Amino acid sequence: RKHSLSHTHTNMLANMYFYKMIGEKAPNNAMVLEDEGDVGAYNRANRSLHHMIENFGANIVCLPLGGAVFPFPMFVLACTWALGRMMHQIGYTTGYGSHGVGFLFSGMIATPIAEGLCMLVALKGFGVAIPGSLPP
């Protein structure tokens, strides 16, 4: 069967799941999360929390490991990540697309830099020569 999504709902992408009714006399309709008003804002805020849970594993690993070698930069990155996550969640409550700046700070700046610093630590620990660094 071919399905199509209506583009009249601007926040359709906040819907993680589609449900259908079952039973003998159930209509053949898809059910989605409410995307308007206060309930829609609540649903989008929860979707933002799901995004955080899906993506913050690297931060859990990088913060203590990278923080042991780069304490101040990792602190700044942790603050940047936290600010970005707050901006993401607050932005998502106003509608899809408003969360982009928060994603930029948390997912495209803070996390990759923290991962890079941890990779430098690992490479140095494995004895890989890093141009411009001090010998082990």
Secondary structure as GFF3:
##gff-version 3
##sequence-region A 1 136
A	DSSP	three_ten_helix	12	14	.	.	.	ID=ss1
A	DSSP	beta_strand	19	20	.	.	.	ID=ss2
A	DSSP	beta_strand	30	31	.	.	.	ID=ss3
A	DSSP	alpha_helix	37	55	.	.	.	ID=ss4
A	DSSP	alpha_helix	57	69	.	.	.	ID=ss5
A	DSSP	alpha_helix	71	94	.	.	.	ID=ss6
A	DSSP	alpha_helix	100	103	.	.	.	ID=ss7
A	DSSP	pi_helix	104	110	.	.	.	ID=ss8
A	DSSP	alpha_helix	111	125	.	.	.	ID=ss9
###
